[in-house]
């Protein structure tokens, strides 16, 4: 486990160093959010090649082979693990309601949903939140920094990449002593996530003239809508609505 975290930190440091070197080649018309665009585009092309050769075919086979209830159970299981880390980060962000709701989601789904395979909490109208350590850093004023594309992992930012070792540690799967089970669950998570994106990726391939720019803009927009670094509104900081007259 310690070796895994150290290796993750070393990988993050290496990616950041390469990104900074690659950013030296940016032109005068570069998007200010993406000063590392030449480096990012090269990594994006690499990721596209891996996706076409490996990930997409495996994801298609996964969808064709496993029945929908099984795939839903897999998705619910990983969402339940993510809810646990969301509860921790919501607490670190002093977002009490989100922390409590995420905590109860984990308890309900783990106890009554067969270890998270069935999403009982959503049926009970307990909302799901999505928080990670990158958002926690943003909550306390750490800027996102430039857009960054990571090998195999895809869109990110400098801040979120620096937060990856902590997010990796916060994933319960990373604490499994059985290496086979750990890496098997990692692989299953990757395939399941890619399978969920099959329809969206097909639409992207047909609609976008520049898939790189389109992906970057959508990612930064969605990330910004749920970030609390001063550029977006904290839903728990909103004033209560005035009573109707």
C-alpha positions as CSV (number, residue, x, y, z in Angstrom):
1,X,0.0,0.0,0.0
2,X,2.7,2.5,0.9
3,X,4.6,1.6,-2.3
4,X,1.4,2.2,-4.3
5,X,0.9,5.7,-2.9
6,X,4.6,6.6,-3.3
7,X,4.4,5.4,-6.9
8,X,1.3,7.5,-7.5
9,X,3.0,10.6,-6.2
10,X,6.0,10.0,-8.4
11,X,3.8,9.5,-11.4
12,X,1.9,12.8,-10.7
13,X,5.2,14.7,-10.2
14,X,6.5,13.3,-13.6
15,X,3.3,14.3,-15.4
16,X,3.5,17.8,-13.9
17,X,7.1,18.2,-15.0
18,X,6.4,17.0,-18.5
19,X,3.4,19.3,-18.8
20,X,5.4,22.4,-17.7
21,X,8.1,21.5,-20.3
22,X,5.5,21.0,-23.0
23,X,3.8,24.3,-22.2
24,X,6.9,26.2,-23.4
25,X,5.7,25.6,-27.0
26,X,2.4,27.4,-26.7
27,X,1.5,30.0,-29.2
28,X,0.1,33.6,-28.9
29,X,-3.5,32.4,-29.6
30,X,-3.5,29.7,-26.9
31,X,-6.6,29.4,-24.7
32,X,-5.7,31.1,-21.4
33,X,-7.2,28.1,-19.6
34,X,-5.0,25.7,-21.6
35,X,-1.4,27.1,-21.9
36,X,-0.1,23.5,-22.1
37,X,-2.1,22.7,-25.2
38,X,0.7,21.2,-27.3
39,X,1.6,18.8,-24.6
40,X,-2.1,18.1,-23.8
41,X,-2.9,17.4,-27.5
42,X,-0.1,14.9,-27.7
43,X,-1.4,13.0,-24.6
44,X,-4.9,13.3,-25.9
45,X,-3.9,11.6,-29.2
46,X,-2.1,8.9,-27.2
47,X,-5.2,8.3,-25.1
48,X,-7.4,8.2,-28.3
49,X,-5.2,5.5,-29.7
50,X,-5.4,3.4,-26.6
51,X,-9.1,3.9,-26.5
52,X,-9.7,2.8,-30.1
53,X,-7.4,-0.2,-29.8
54,X,-8.3,-1.5,-26.3
55,X,-10.8,0.4,-24.1
56,X,-13.7,0.9,-26.5
57,X,-13.7,-2.7,-27.9
58,X,-13.6,-4.1,-24.4
59,X,-16.3,-1.7,-23.2
60,X,-18.5,-2.8,-26.1
61,X,-18.0,-6.4,-25.3
62,X,-18.7,-5.7,-21.7
63,X,-22.1,-4.1,-22.7
64,X,-22.9,-6.9,-25.1
65,X,-22.0,-9.7,-22.7
66,X,-23.3,-8.7,-19.3
67,X,-27.0,-8.1,-18.8
68,X,-28.2,-4.7,-17.7
69,X,-29.0,-5.6,-14.1
70,X,-25.4,-6.9,-13.6
71,X,-23.9,-3.7,-15.1
72,X,-26.2,-1.6,-12.9
73,X,-25.0,-3.6,-9.8
74,X,-21.4,-3.0,-10.7
75,X,-22.1,0.8,-11.2
76,X,-23.9,1.0,-7.9
77,X,-21.1,-0.8,-6.1
78,X,-18.5,1.7,-7.2
79,X,-20.8,4.6,-6.7
80,X,-21.2,3.5,-3.1
81,X,-17.4,3.5,-2.6
82,X,-17.3,7.0,-4.1
83,X,-20.1,8.2,-1.7
84,X,-17.8,7.3,1.2
85,X,-15.0,9.5,0.0
86,X,-17.5,12.2,-0.9
87,X,-18.7,12.2,2.8
88,X,-15.1,12.7,3.9
89,X,-14.5,15.6,1.5
90,X,-17.8,17.2,2.2
91,X,-16.9,17.2,5.9
92,X,-13.5,18.7,5.1
93,X,-15.3,21.4,3.1
94,X,-17.6,22.1,6.1
95,X,-20.6,21.2,3.9
96,X,-22.6,19.5,6.7
97,X,-25.7,18.6,4.7
98,X,-23.8,16.9,1.9
99,X,-21.6,15.0,4.4
100,X,-24.6,13.7,6.3
101,X,-26.5,12.7,3.2
102,X,-23.4,11.0,1.7
103,X,-22.8,9.1,5.0
104,X,-26.4,7.9,5.1
105,X,-26.2,6.9,1.5
106,X,-23.3,4.6,2.3
107,X,-25.0,3.2,5.4
108,X,-28.3,2.5,3.7
109,X,-26.8,1.0,0.5
110,X,-24.2,-1.1,2.3
111,X,-26.6,-2.6,4.9
112,X,-29.8,-2.9,2.9
113,X,-28.4,-2.8,-0.7
114,X,-26.3,-6.0,-0.5
115,X,-23.0,-4.1,0.0
116,X,-23.9,-1.3,-2.4
117,X,-25.1,-3.4,-5.4
118,X,-28.6,-2.0,-5.0
119,X,-29.1,1.8,-4.8
120,X,-31.7,1.9,-2.0
121,X,-30.7,5.4,-1.0
122,X,-31.7,7.0,-4.3
123,X,-35.1,5.2,-4.1
124,X,-35.4,6.8,-0.7
125,X,-34.7,10.3,-2.2
126,X,-31.3,10.7,-0.5
127,X,-29.4,12.9,-3.0
128,X,-26.0,11.9,-4.3
129,X,-23.1,14.4,-4.1
130,X,-19.8,14.2,-5.9
131,X,-16.8,15.5,-4.0
132,X,-13.1,14.8,-4.2
133,X,-9.9,16.2,-2.7
134,X,-9.4,18.5,-5.7
135,X,-12.7,20.2,-4.9
136,X,-11.8,20.3,-1.3
137,X,-8.6,22.2,-2.2
138,X,-10.7,24.6,-4.3
139,X,-13.1,25.1,-1.4
140,X,-10.2,26.6,0.6
141,X,-8.9,28.8,-2.2
142,X,-6.4,26.7,-4.1
143,X,-6.8,27.7,-7.8
144,X,-7.4,25.1,-10.5
145,X,-4.3,26.0,-12.5
146,X,-4.0,25.1,-16.2
147,X,-6.0,22.4,-17.9
148,X,-4.0,19.1,-18.1
149,X,-4.6,15.9,-20.0
150,X,-3.2,12.8,-18.1
151,X,-2.0,9.7,-19.8
152,X,-4.9,7.1,-19.7
153,X,-6.8,9.1,-17.1
154,X,-7.8,12.0,-19.4
155,X,-9.0,15.5,-18.6
156,X,-7.8,17.1,-15.4
157,X,-6.2,20.3,-14.0
158,X,-2.9,21.0,-12.3
159,X,-4.7,21.2,-8.9
160,X,-6.7,18.0,-9.4
161,X,-3.6,16.1,-10.6
162,X,-1.8,17.1,-7.5
163,X,-4.7,15.9,-5.5
164,X,-4.7,12.4,-7.2
165,X,-2.5,10.7,-4.6
166,X,-4.9,11.7,-1.8
167,X,-8.0,10.6,-3.9
168,X,-6.2,7.3,-4.6
169,X,-5.7,6.8,-0.9
170,X,-9.3,7.6,-0.3
171,X,-10.5,4.9,-2.6
172,X,-11.2,1.8,-0.4
173,X,-10.1,-0.5,-3.2
174,X,-6.5,0.8,-2.8
175,X,-6.4,-0.6,0.7
176,X,-7.0,-4.2,-0.4
177,X,-4.1,-6.5,0.5
178,X,-4.9,-8.9,-2.3
179,X,-3.2,-7.4,-5.3
180,X,-5.2,-9.5,-7.7
181,X,-8.5,-8.4,-6.3
182,X,-7.3,-4.7,-6.1
183,X,-6.2,-4.5,-9.7
184,X,-9.1,-6.6,-10.9
185,X,-11.5,-4.0,-9.3
186,X,-9.5,-1.2,-10.8
187,X,-9.8,-2.7,-14.3
188,X,-13.6,-3.4,-13.8
189,X,-14.1,0.2,-12.8
190,X,-12.3,1.5,-15.9
191,X,-14.3,-0.8,-18.2
192,X,-17.6,0.0,-16.6
193,X,-16.9,3.8,-16.8
194,X,-15.9,3.5,-20.4
195,X,-19.0,1.5,-21.2
196,X,-21.2,4.2,-19.7
197,X,-19.6,6.7,-22.0
198,X,-20.0,4.7,-25.3
199,X,-23.1,6.6,-26.5
200,X,-21.6,10.0,-25.5
201,X,-18.3,9.2,-27.3
202,X,-20.2,8.2,-30.5
203,X,-22.1,11.5,-30.5
204,X,-18.8,13.4,-29.9
205,X,-17.2,11.6,-32.9
206,X,-20.1,12.6,-35.1
207,X,-20.7,16.2,-33.9
208,X,-17.4,17.7,-32.9
209,X,-15.0,19.3,-35.5
210,X,-12.2,19.4,-32.9
211,X,-12.8,16.7,-30.3
212,X,-10.0,17.9,-28.1
213,X,-11.4,21.5,-27.7
214,X,-14.9,20.2,-27.3
215,X,-13.8,17.8,-24.5
216,X,-11.8,20.4,-22.8
217,X,-14.6,23.0,-22.8
218,X,-17.2,20.6,-21.5
219,X,-14.9,19.2,-18.8
220,X,-13.9,22.7,-17.5
221,X,-17.5,23.8,-17.6
222,X,-18.8,20.8,-15.7
223,X,-16.0,21.0,-13.2
224,X,-16.5,24.7,-12.7
225,X,-20.2,24.2,-12.0
226,X,-19.4,22.0,-9.0
227,X,-16.3,23.8,-7.8
228,X,-16.1,26.2,-4.8
229,X,-12.9,28.1,-5.4
230,X,-14.6,31.5,-5.6
231,X,-15.7,31.1,-9.2
232,X,-18.9,29.2,-8.5
233,X,-21.6,29.4,-5.9
234,X,-21.6,27.1,-2.9
235,X,-25.1,25.7,-2.7
236,X,-25.0,25.5,1.0
237,X,-23.9,29.2,1.3
238,X,-27.0,30.4,-0.5
239,X,-29.3,32.7,1.6
240,X,-32.6,31.2,2.5
241,X,-35.4,32.3,0.1
242,X,-37.6,35.1,1.4
243,X,-41.0,34.0,2.7
244,X,-43.8,34.4,0.2
245,X,-46.0,37.5,0.8
